[in-house]
Amino acid sequence: MRVVVGISGGVDSAVAALLLKRAGHDVIGVYMHNWEDDDPDAVCTALEDAKSAIAVCEHLGIPLLTANFAAEYSRRVFEEFLAEHRAGRTPNPDIWCNKEIKFKAFLDYAVRHGAEHIATGHYARLEVRDGRPRLLKAADRNKDQTYFLCAVAPSALARTVFPLGTLTKPEVRALAREAGLPNHDRADSTGICFIGERNYKAFLARYLPPQPGDIRTLDGEKKGTHDGLMYYTLGQRHGLGIGGPGEPWYVVGKDAAANILYVAQGEHHPALYHDVLVADVPHWINPPAGTRLAAKTRYRQPDQPCRIEPLPDGRLRVIFDRPQRALTPGQAVVFYEGDECLGGARILATEARTAPDRAAAGSC
């Protein structure tokens, strides 16, 4: 079949294309240009990424197309990213990028070029059961990326191939070396793609001007001044400018209406822990059969047992068996049943568990 592969310039997408070609498919590579930056001081790897993508496709003997999704990225991902920060939340643009760009704009582009399926270098597995795609954790649990795929439409997953799902990262590197791929030893990219190596706060300040306010303890004592709530996230330790005796200070809360940043001392201060969160209307790849699930609230976190409680407006209340550290509004809570990723939702707020809930948790 004809498979259009997203070629990023990294080793993972290169090996995905290699495996598909070895399997006898008609493979076309596409390099996605998703970000345009006019910052002269930005350290952008796009040019090196494009050169690597060209070299990989020449080595494999497959055509390479270039698709510019910068306008779609700005409208569907970056504007939402800024809106979340303005609201005092800490967003996860990688999840939106997968949903809106790699598995929507890119899929549409590939279909126009005759693709039956698309493929990426994500570490995840897909199975079809009862006529529906099932998103499963990768064999390499250290690299599993189902957390970032939780918002992808089932219809898009039905037209997707993940060639690396059964491989470990060392096996992928070995395949790249054996095949003589020119990027076999290229370092993995890290961080948010459109920020790169820049300071996160400095980057945000280009779009969201400082809005100074008080830094206060939970007792109301003023400890300093912050530059704007959007520059801080729950659990943050560095960059607060608070010294003095005792344990380090951590961000434990935000009051957007009053523009107050709340802090407390100690990495494990009780204010950093909550066992209940309220999430937005969930996106289900496959809806759960019951209310007892496992969830992650950050990438690579071990699965956390929980119970979900649908609210009248479609949102979810998630009650964890054990308190979770730094549950962060704007991030995603992603749900699992065993190896299967069922979907996810944006975290909106945390709550205190009621006494009956706490009693019930003891018998779970």
Buried (B, 14 or more C-beta within 10 A) or exposed (E): EEBBBBBBBBBBBBBBBBBBBEEEBBBBBBBBBBBEBEEEEBEBEBEEBBEBBBBBBEBBEBEBBEBEBBEBBBEBBBEBBBEBBBBBBBBBBBBBBBBBBBBBBBBEBBBEEEBBBBBBBBBBBBEEEEEEBBBBBBBBEEBBBBBBBBBBBBEBBEBBBBBBBEBBBEBBBBBBEEBEBBBBEBEEEEEBBBBBEBEEBEBBBEEBEEEEBBBBBEEEEEBBEBBBBBBBBBBBEEBBEBEEEEEBBBBBBBBEEEBBBBBBBBEEBEBBBBBBBBBBEBBBBBEBEEEEBBBBBBBEEEBBBBBBBEEEEEBBBBBBBEEBBBBBBBBBBBBBBEBBBBBBBBBBEBBEBEEEBEEEBEEE
